[in-house]
Amino acid sequence: MMKFIISLFLIVFQLISIQAQDVIPEKKKKSNHFLEIGLGLNYHAIRDNGTSPLMYKGYLPAIHIQYFWTSEKFIGLLDEAFSIGYLKTRNFSSTDNNKAVSYNNELSFTALYKIRNFSKNTFYLGWEFGTMSNLRVNEKFNNANLNYDFVAYLAPTAMLEHNISWHSGNEVVSLKKRERNLKFQYILSIPVISSVLRPGYVTISDFVDINTLPIKLENIKITSFNHYFLMKNKFIVYYVLHNNNMLKLSYGFNYFSLYRNYNPVKGMYSTFMASIVFRFTNN
Protein backbone atom coordinates (compact mmCIF):
# COMPACT_ATOMS: atom_id res chain seq x y z
CA MET A 1 0.00 0.00 0.00
CA MET A 2 2.78 2.38 0.92
CA LYS A 3 4.56 1.68 -2.38
CA PHE A 4 1.32 2.44 -4.24
CA ILE A 5 0.91 5.81 -2.45
CA ILE A 6 4.52 6.78 -3.15
CA SER A 7 4.16 5.83 -6.81
CA LEU A 8 0.92 7.82 -7.09
CA PHE A 9 2.58 10.82 -5.43
CA LEU A 10 5.48 10.70 -7.89
CA ILE A 11 3.10 10.52 -10.87
CA VAL A 12 1.08 13.52 -9.62
CA PHE A 13 4.27 15.47 -8.95
CA GLN A 14 5.50 14.82 -12.48
CA LEU A 15 2.15 15.91 -13.99
CA ILE A 16 2.23 19.15 -11.96
CA SER A 17 5.80 19.82 -13.10
CA ILE A 18 4.89 19.28 -16.76
CA GLN A 19 1.84 21.54 -16.43
CA ALA A 20 3.91 24.22 -14.75
CA GLN A 21 6.39 24.13 -17.60
CA ASP A 22 3.56 24.56 -20.10
CA VAL A 23 2.05 27.49 -18.21
CA ILE A 24 5.28 29.48 -17.83
CA PRO A 25 6.08 30.89 -21.27
CA GLU A 26 9.61 30.82 -22.58
CA LYS A 27 11.38 34.12 -22.67
CA LYS A 28 11.55 35.21 -26.29
CA LYS A 29 14.17 37.46 -27.76
CA LYS A 30 12.63 40.69 -28.93
CA SER A 31 13.51 41.65 -32.49
CA ASN A 32 11.90 43.97 -35.03
CA HIS A 33 12.09 43.75 -38.81
CA PHE A 34 11.78 46.66 -41.24
CA LEU A 35 11.67 47.26 -45.00
CA GLU A 36 12.56 50.67 -46.44
CA ILE A 37 11.75 51.93 -49.94
CA GLY A 38 13.04 55.36 -50.95
CA LEU A 39 13.53 57.71 -53.89
CA GLY A 40 16.01 60.52 -54.17
CA LEU A 41 18.64 62.42 -56.10
CA ASN A 42 22.35 61.66 -56.33
CA TYR A 43 24.83 64.40 -57.22
CA HIS A 44 27.86 62.63 -58.66
CA ALA A 45 31.19 64.26 -59.55
CA ILE A 46 34.15 62.24 -60.82
CA ARG A 47 37.51 62.78 -62.48
CA ASP A 48 38.73 59.68 -64.32
CA ASN A 49 42.10 60.25 -65.99
CA GLY A 50 41.58 57.07 -67.97
CA THR A 51 38.95 58.98 -69.95
CA SER A 52 39.68 62.68 -69.55
CA PRO A 53 41.35 65.15 -67.16
CA LEU A 54 38.04 67.01 -66.97
CA MET A 55 35.59 66.67 -64.09
CA TYR A 56 32.32 64.93 -65.02
CA LYS A 57 29.34 65.76 -62.84
CA GLY A 58 25.56 65.67 -62.78
CA TYR A 59 22.34 64.85 -60.93
CA LEU A 60 21.16 61.23 -61.12
CA PRO A 61 17.74 59.90 -60.04
CA ALA A 62 18.25 57.22 -57.37
CA ILE A 63 16.30 54.41 -55.70
CA HIS A 64 17.05 52.91 -52.31
CA ILE A 65 15.89 49.62 -50.77
CA GLN A 66 16.93 48.48 -47.31
CA TYR A 67 15.97 45.56 -45.07
CA PHE A 68 17.07 45.78 -41.46
CA TRP A 69 16.34 44.17 -38.12
CA THR A 70 16.99 45.33 -34.57
CA SER A 71 17.26 43.74 -31.14
CA GLU A 72 18.30 45.03 -27.75
CA LYS A 73 22.02 44.74 -28.56
CA PHE A 74 22.26 44.42 -32.35
CA ILE A 75 21.30 46.10 -35.64
CA GLY A 76 21.69 44.38 -39.02
CA LEU A 77 21.23 46.20 -42.33
CA LEU A 78 21.09 44.91 -45.90
CA ASP A 79 21.26 47.93 -48.19
CA GLU A 80 20.88 48.49 -51.95
CA ALA A 81 21.10 51.85 -53.77
CA PHE A 82 21.08 52.44 -57.53
CA SER A 83 21.25 55.58 -59.68
CA ILE A 84 21.53 56.31 -63.40
CA GLY A 85 21.86 59.50 -65.43
CA TYR A 86 24.13 61.77 -67.44
CA LEU A 87 27.41 63.32 -66.35
CA LYS A 88 28.66 66.43 -68.16
CA THR A 89 31.83 68.55 -68.17
CA ARG A 90 32.13 72.32 -68.02
CA ASN A 91 32.75 72.23 -71.80
CA PHE A 92 29.45 70.55 -72.57
CA SER A 93 27.45 71.95 -75.45
CA SER A 94 24.60 70.65 -77.56
CA THR A 95 26.86 70.47 -80.61
CA ASP A 96 29.81 68.78 -78.89
CA ASN A 97 27.61 66.40 -76.82
CA ASN A 98 30.44 65.74 -74.36
CA LYS A 99 28.53 63.70 -71.79
CA ALA A 100 28.67 60.21 -70.33
CA VAL A 101 25.96 57.82 -69.20
CA SER A 102 26.67 56.88 -65.58
CA TYR A 103 25.46 53.74 -63.76
CA ASN A 104 26.10 53.61 -60.02
CA ASN A 105 25.28 50.82 -57.61
CA GLU A 106 26.00 50.24 -53.90
CA LEU A 107 25.26 46.95 -52.13
CA SER A 108 26.28 46.43 -48.50
CA PHE A 109 25.67 44.45 -45.32
CA THR A 110 26.29 46.16 -41.98
CA ALA A 111 26.37 44.64 -38.48
CA LEU A 112 26.30 47.04 -35.51
CA TYR A 113 26.62 46.16 -31.81
CA LYS A 114 25.54 48.40 -28.94
CA ILE A 115 28.60 49.56 -26.99
CA ARG A 116 27.37 52.35 -24.74
CA ASN A 117 23.93 53.66 -23.83
CA PHE A 118 23.45 57.16 -22.41
CA SER A 119 20.18 58.89 -21.47
CA LYS A 120 19.16 59.73 -25.04
CA ASN A 121 22.22 58.65 -26.97
CA THR A 122 23.40 55.19 -28.01
CA PHE A 123 26.79 54.37 -29.48
CA TYR A 124 27.29 51.37 -31.81
CA LEU A 125 30.39 49.77 -33.31
CA GLY A 126 30.56 47.12 -36.00
CA TRP A 127 31.67 46.38 -39.53
CA GLU A 128 30.42 46.73 -43.08
CA PHE A 129 31.03 44.53 -46.09
CA GLY A 130 30.03 46.21 -49.33
CA THR A 131 30.51 46.76 -53.03
CA MET A 132 30.51 50.03 -54.95
CA SER A 133 30.20 49.98 -58.76
CA ASN A 134 30.56 52.97 -61.07
CA LEU A 135 30.24 52.49 -64.83
CA ARG A 136 30.55 55.31 -67.37
CA VAL A 137 29.96 55.14 -71.13
CA ASN A 138 31.10 58.01 -73.38
CA GLU A 139 30.81 57.28 -77.10
CA LYS A 140 32.85 60.36 -77.97
CA PHE A 141 36.12 58.60 -77.18
CA ASN A 142 37.26 55.96 -79.66
CA ASN A 143 39.68 54.08 -77.41
CA ALA A 144 38.18 54.70 -73.96
CA ASN A 145 34.43 54.73 -74.36
CA LEU A 146 33.87 52.47 -71.35
CA ASN A 147 35.35 53.23 -67.94
CA TYR A 148 34.56 51.78 -64.54
CA ASP A 149 35.69 51.32 -60.97
CA PHE A 150 34.35 48.29 -59.11
CA VAL A 151 35.23 47.99 -55.42
CA ALA A 152 34.58 45.37 -52.74
CA TYR A 153 35.59 46.43 -49.24
CA LEU A 154 35.57 45.60 -45.53
CA ALA A 155 35.16 48.59 -43.22
CA PRO A 156 34.89 49.24 -39.48
CA THR A 157 31.70 51.19 -38.83
CA ALA A 158 30.45 53.44 -36.04
CA MET A 159 26.97 54.85 -35.42
CA LEU A 160 25.70 57.46 -32.96
CA GLU A 161 21.94 57.50 -32.32
CA HIS A 162 19.99 60.28 -30.58
CA ASN A 163 16.31 59.91 -29.58
CA ILE A 164 13.80 62.66 -28.90
CA SER A 165 10.27 62.11 -27.50
CA TRP A 166 7.54 64.57 -26.56
CA HIS A 167 3.77 64.70 -26.10
CA SER A 168 1.64 66.85 -28.37
CA GLY A 169 -2.01 67.45 -29.14
CA ASN A 170 -5.08 69.15 -27.81
CA GLU A 171 -6.07 68.37 -24.20
CA VAL A 172 -9.75 68.31 -25.20
CA VAL A 173 -9.38 66.02 -28.20
CA SER A 174 -7.62 63.05 -26.60
CA LEU A 175 -7.26 61.20 -29.90
CA LYS A 176 -4.72 63.73 -31.09
CA LYS A 177 -2.68 63.66 -27.92
CA ARG A 178 0.08 61.09 -28.17
CA GLU A 179 3.78 60.66 -27.88
CA ARG A 180 5.93 61.85 -30.78
CA ASN A 181 9.26 60.20 -31.50
CA LEU A 182 12.21 61.34 -33.59
CA LYS A 183 15.40 59.35 -34.10
CA PHE A 184 18.66 60.85 -35.41
CA GLN A 185 21.56 58.71 -36.64
CA TYR A 186 25.05 59.41 -37.92
CA ILE A 187 26.96 56.49 -39.52
CA LEU A 188 30.64 56.52 -40.53
CA SER A 189 32.48 53.78 -42.47
CA ILE A 190 36.11 53.78 -43.64
CA PRO A 191 37.38 50.59 -45.36
CA VAL A 192 40.66 49.08 -44.18
CA ILE A 193 41.00 46.62 -47.06
CA SER A 194 39.58 46.87 -50.58
CA SER A 195 39.58 44.95 -53.84
CA VAL A 196 39.58 47.36 -56.79
CA LEU A 197 38.90 46.58 -60.45
CA ARG A 198 39.86 49.22 -63.02
CA PRO A 199 40.16 48.98 -66.83
CA GLY A 200 43.41 48.61 -68.74
CA TYR A 201 44.71 51.05 -71.32
CA VAL A 202 42.12 50.36 -74.02
CA THR A 203 38.48 49.97 -73.02
CA ILE A 204 36.59 50.12 -76.30
CA SER A 205 34.10 47.25 -76.12
CA ASP A 206 34.67 45.91 -79.67
CA PHE A 207 38.44 46.38 -79.87
CA VAL A 208 40.08 43.54 -81.88
CA ASP A 209 37.27 41.08 -81.11
CA ILE A 210 33.63 42.02 -80.64
CA ASN A 211 33.28 39.16 -78.14
CA THR A 212 36.21 40.35 -76.01
CA LEU A 213 35.11 41.91 -72.73
CA PRO A 214 37.06 44.97 -71.58
CA ILE A 215 36.75 43.79 -67.96
CA LYS A 216 39.69 41.54 -67.10
CA LEU A 217 40.24 39.81 -63.77
CA GLU A 218 43.98 40.44 -64.01
CA ASN A 219 43.25 44.12 -63.34
CA ILE A 220 41.91 43.37 -59.83
CA LYS A 221 44.13 44.86 -57.12
CA ILE A 222 43.95 44.20 -53.36
CA THR A 223 44.83 47.39 -51.53
CA SER A 224 44.32 49.54 -48.45
CA PHE A 225 44.83 53.19 -47.48
CA ASN A 226 48.11 53.28 -49.40
CA HIS A 227 46.32 53.24 -52.78
CA TYR A 228 42.55 53.44 -52.27
CA PHE A 229 40.67 55.64 -49.82
CA LEU A 230 36.90 55.60 -49.27
CA MET A 231 34.89 57.46 -46.64
CA LYS A 232 31.13 56.98 -46.25
CA ASN A 233 29.02 59.38 -44.18
CA LYS A 234 25.28 59.15 -43.63
CA PHE A 235 22.91 61.44 -41.68
CA ILE A 236 19.43 60.01 -41.00
CA VAL A 237 16.21 61.29 -39.42
CA TYR A 238 13.32 58.91 -38.56
CA TYR A 239 9.82 60.03 -37.60
CA VAL A 240 7.85 57.20 -35.96
CA LEU A 241 4.19 57.01 -36.99
CA HIS A 242 1.34 55.84 -34.74
CA ASN A 243 1.21 52.46 -36.57
CA ASN A 244 4.95 51.85 -35.90
CA ASN A 245 5.90 52.56 -39.50
CA MET A 246 8.36 55.42 -40.06
CA LEU A 247 9.13 58.29 -42.39
CA LYS A 248 12.81 58.72 -43.15
CA LEU A 249 15.00 61.47 -44.57
CA SER A 250 18.67 60.74 -45.22
CA TYR A 251 21.69 62.52 -46.61
CA GLY A 252 24.78 60.56 -47.61
CA PHE A 253 28.21 61.79 -48.62
CA ASN A 254 30.83 59.41 -50.05
CA TYR A 255 34.34 60.35 -51.14
CA PHE A 256 36.72 57.94 -52.86
CA SER A 257 40.16 58.20 -54.41
CA LEU A 258 42.34 55.65 -56.18
CA TYR A 259 45.80 57.20 -56.50
CA ARG A 260 47.93 54.53 -58.09
CA ASN A 261 50.52 55.64 -60.62
CA TYR A 262 48.32 54.44 -63.46
CA ASN A 263 44.67 55.20 -64.19
CA PRO A 264 43.95 57.33 -61.08
CA VAL A 265 40.32 58.18 -60.33
CA LYS A 266 38.60 60.23 -57.65
CA GLY A 267 35.00 61.21 -57.07
CA MET A 268 32.19 61.89 -54.64
CA TYR A 269 28.50 61.17 -54.11
CA SER A 270 26.08 63.50 -52.40
CA THR A 271 22.72 61.74 -52.08
CA PHE A 272 19.41 62.89 -50.60
CA MET A 273 16.68 60.28 -50.02
CA ALA A 274 13.07 60.35 -48.81
CA SER A 275 11.76 56.95 -47.72
CA ILE A 276 8.91 55.03 -46.13
CA VAL A 277 9.88 52.36 -43.59
CA PHE A 278 7.45 49.48 -43.01
CA ARG A 279 7.63 47.60 -39.70
CA PHE A 280 6.64 43.90 -39.68
CA THR A 281 6.68 43.21 -35.92
CA ASN A 282 5.04 44.76 -32.85
CA ASN A 283 7.57 44.01 -30.10
C-alpha positions in Angstrom: 0.0 0.0 0.0 2.8 2.4 0.9 4.6 1.7 -2.4 1.3 2.4 -4.2 0.9 5.8 -2.4 4.5 6.8 -3.1 4.2 5.8 -6.8 0.9 7.8 -7.1 2.6 10.8 -5.4 5.5 10.7 -7.9 3.1 10.5 -10.9 1.1 13.5 -9.6 4.3 15.5 -8.9 5.5 14.8 -12.5 2.2 15.9 -14.0 2.2 19.2 -12.0 5.8 19.8 -13.1 4.9 19.3 -16.8 1.8 21.5 -16.4 3.9 24.2 -14.8 6.4 24.1 -17.6 3.6 24.6 -20.1 2.1 27.5 -18.2 5.3 29.5 -17.8 6.1 30.9 -21.3 9.6 30.8 -22.6 11.4 34.1 -22.7 11.5 35.2 -26.3 14.2 37.5 -27.8 12.6 40.7 -28.9 13.5 41.7 -32.5 11.9 44.0 -35.0 12.1 43.8 -38.8 11.8 46.7 -41.2 11.7 47.3 -45.0 12.6 50.7 -46.4 11.7 51.9 -49.9 13.0 55.4 -51.0 13.5 57.7 -53.9 16.0 60.5 -54.2 18.6 62.4 -56.1 22.4 61.7 -56.3 24.8 64.4 -57.2 27.9 62.6 -58.7 31.2 64.3 -59.6 34.2 62.2 -60.8 37.5 62.8 -62.5 38.7 59.7 -64.3 42.1 60.2 -66.0 41.6 57.1 -68.0 39.0 59.0 -70.0 39.7 62.7 -69.6 41.4 65.2 -67.2 38.0 67.0 -67.0 35.6 66.7 -64.1 32.3 64.9 -65.0 29.3 65.8 -62.8 25.6 65.7 -62.8 22.3 64.8 -60.9 21.2 61.2 -61.1 17.7 59.9 -60.0 18.2 57.2 -57.4 16.3 54.4 -55.7 17.1 52.9 -52.3 15.9 49.6 -50.8 16.9 48.5 -47.3 16.0 45.6 -45.1 17.1 45.8 -41.5 16.3 44.2 -38.1 17.0 45.3 -34.6 17.3 43.7 -31.1 18.3 45.0 -27.8 22.0 44.7 -28.6 22.3 44.4 -32.4 21.3 46.1 -35.6 21.7 44.4 -39.0 21.2 46.2 -42.3 21.1 44.9 -45.9 21.3 47.9 -48.2 20.9 48.5 -52.0 21.1 51.9 -53.8 21.1 52.4 -57.5 21.2 55.6 -59.7 21.5 56.3 -63.4 21.9 59.5 -65.4 24.1 61.8 -67.4 27.4 63.3 -66.3 28.7 66.4 -68.2 31.8 68.5 -68.2 32.1 72.3 -68.0 32.7 72.2 -71.8 29.4 70.5 -72.6 27.4 71.9 -75.4 24.6 70.6 -77.6 26.9 70.5 -80.6 29.8 68.8 -78.9 27.6 66.4 -76.8 30.4 65.7 -74.4 28.5 63.7 -71.8 28.7 60.2 -70.3 26.0 57.8 -69.2 26.7 56.9 -65.6 25.5 53.7 -63.8 26.1 53.6 -60.0 25.3 50.8 -57.6 26.0 50.2 -53.9 25.3 47.0 -52.1 26.3 46.4 -48.5 25.7 44.4 -45.3 26.3 46.2 -42.0 26.4 44.6 -38.5 26.3 47.0 -35.5 26.6 46.2 -31.8 25.5 48.4 -28.9 28.6 49.6 -27.0 27.4 52.3 -24.7 23.9 53.7 -23.8 23.4 57.2 -22.4 20.2 58.9 -21.5 19.2 59.7 -25.0 22.2 58.6 -27.0 23.4 55.2 -28.0 26.8 54.4 -29.5 27.3 51.4 -31.8 30.4 49.8 -33.3 30.6 47.1 -36.0 31.7 46.4 -39.5 30.4 46.7 -43.1 31.0 44.5 -46.1 30.0 46.2 -49.3 30.5 46.8 -53.0 30.5 50.0 -55.0 30.2 50.0 -58.8 30.6 53.0 -61.1 30.2 52.5 -64.8 30.5 55.3 -67.4 30.0 55.1 -71.1 31.1 58.0 -73.4 30.8 57.3 -77.1 32.8 60.4 -78.0 36.1 58.6 -77.2 37.3 56.0 -79.7 39.7 54.1 -77.4 38.2 54.7 -74.0 34.4 54.7 -74.4 33.9 52.5 -71.4 35.4 53.2 -67.9 34.6 51.8 -64.5 35.7 51.3 -61.0 34.3 48.3 -59.1 35.2 48.0 -55.4 34.6 45.4 -52.7 35.6 46.4 -49.2 35.6 45.6 -45.5 35.2 48.6 -43.2 34.9 49.2 -39.5 31.7 51.2 -38.8 30.4 53.4 -36.0 27.0 54.8 -35.4 25.7 57.5 -33.0 21.9 57.5 -32.3 20.0 60.3 -30.6 16.3 59.9 -29.6 13.8 62.7 -28.9 10.3 62.1 -27.5 7.5 64.6 -26.6 3.8 64.7 -26.1 1.6 66.9 -28.4 -2.0 67.4 -29.1 -5.1 69.2 -27.8 -6.1 68.4 -24.2 -9.7 68.3 -25.2 -9.4 66.0 -28.2 -7.6 63.1 -26.6 -7.3 61.2 -29.9 -4.7 63.7 -31.1 -2.7 63.7 -27.9 0.1 61.1 -28.2 3.8 60.7 -27.9 5.9 61.8 -30.8 9.3 60.2 -31.5 12.2 61.3 -33.6 15.4 59.4 -34.1 18.7 60.9 -35.4 21.6 58.7 -36.6 25.0 59.4 -37.9 27.0 56.5 -39.5 30.6 56.5 -40.5 32.5 53.8 -42.5 36.1 53.8 -43.6 37.4 50.6 -45.4 40.7 49.1 -44.2 41.0 46.6 -47.1 39.6 46.9 -50.6 39.6 45.0 -53.8 39.6 47.4 -56.8 38.9 46.6 -60.4 39.9 49.2 -63.0 40.2 49.0 -66.8 43.4 48.6 -68.7 44.7 51.1 -71.3 42.1 50.4 -74.0 38.5 50.0 -73.0 36.6 50.1 -76.3 34.1 47.3 -76.1 34.7 45.9 -79.7 38.4 46.4 -79.9 40.1 43.5 -81.9 37.3 41.1 -81.1 33.6 42.0 -80.6 33.3 39.2 -78.1 36.2 40.4 -76.0 35.1 41.9 -72.7 37.1 45.0 -71.6 36.7 43.8 -68.0 39.7 41.5 -67.1 40.2 39.8 -63.8 44.0 40.4 -64.0 43.2 44.1 -63.3 41.9 43.4 -59.8 44.1 44.9 -57.1 44.0 44.2 -53.4 44.8 47.4 -51.5 44.3 49.5 -48.5 44.8 53.2 -47.5 48.1 53.3 -49.4 46.3 53.2 -52.8 42.6 53.4 -52.3 40.7 55.6 -49.8 36.9 55.6 -49.3 34.9 57.5 -46.6 31.1 57.0 -46.3 29.0 59.4 -44.2 25.3 59.2 -43.6 22.9 61.4 -41.7 19.4 60.0 -41.0 16.2 61.3 -39.4 13.3 58.9 -38.6 9.8 60.0 -37.6 7.9 57.2 -36.0 4.2 57.0 -37.0 1.3 55.8 -34.7 1.2 52.5 -36.6 5.0 51.8 -35.9 5.9 52.6 -39.5 8.4 55.4 -40.1 9.1 58.3 -42.4 12.8 58.7 -43.1 15.0 61.5 -44.6 18.7 60.7 -45.2 21.7 62.5 -46.6 24.8 60.6 -47.6 28.2 61.8 -48.6 30.8 59.4 -50.1 34.3 60.4 -51.1 36.7 57.9 -52.9 40.2 58.2 -54.4 42.3 55.6 -56.2 45.8 57.2 -56.5 47.9 54.5 -58.1 50.5 55.6 -60.6 48.3 54.4 -63.5 44.7 55.2 -64.2 43.9 57.3 -61.1 40.3 58.2 -60.3 38.6 60.2 -57.6 35.0 61.2 -57.1 32.2 61.9 -54.6 28.5 61.2 -54.1 26.1 63.5 -52.4 22.7 61.7 -52.1 19.4 62.9 -50.6 16.7 60.3 -50.0 13.1 60.4 -48.8 11.8 57.0 -47.7 8.9 55.0 -46.1 9.9 52.4 -43.6 7.5 49.5 -43.0 7.6 47.6 -39.7 6.6 43.9 -39.7 6.7 43.2 -35.9 5.0 44.8 -32.8 7.6 44.0 -30.1 
